[in-house]
Amino acid sequence: MRLNVEGMTCGHCERAVKKAIAAIGGSAQVDLATGTVEVEGVDDAASARRAIESEGYTVVDTAAAAPKTGCCSKP
């Protein structure tokens, strides 16, 4: 599944998201340029969303997604 995620801007962000998805039994490919995360091995989108949001990022609907700039803009 592909998720649009706001607030990912650097390698730290990428590692945090990958670790969060790994913790629920999946794997993730993170594209910082587009703000997308491709999740494999997790069938429940709500679980993936919660895992990413627990790291301080925001999963958004496709229509609402917009690229963000800045480094480590998560709270």
WOJO-V692386 format. One record per backbone hydrogen bond with DSSP energy under -0.5 kcal/mol. CO is the residue of the C=O (numbers start at 1). NH is the residue of the N-H. If there is no record, write none. Layout:
BEGIN
CO_NH ; CO_NH
END
This chain:
BEGIN
1_39 ; 3_5 ; 3_37 ; 4_60 ; 6_58 ; 7_9 ; 7_73 ; 10_14 ; 11_15 ; 12_16 ; 13_17 ; 14_18 ; 15_19 ; 16_20 ; 17_21 ; 18_22 ; 19_23 ; 20_24 ; 21_24 ; 21_26 ; 22_25 ; 27_40 ; 28_30 ; 29_38 ; 30_32 ; 31_35 ; 31_36 ; 35_5 ; 36_31 ; 37_3 ; 37_39 ; 38_29 ; 40_27 ; 43_45 ; 44_48 ; 45_49 ; 46_50 ; 47_51 ; 48_52 ; 49_53 ; 50_54 ; 52_55 ; 52_57 ; 53_56 ; 56_75 ; 57_59 ; 58_6 ; 58_60 ; 60_4 ; 61_64 ; 61_65 ; 62_65
END
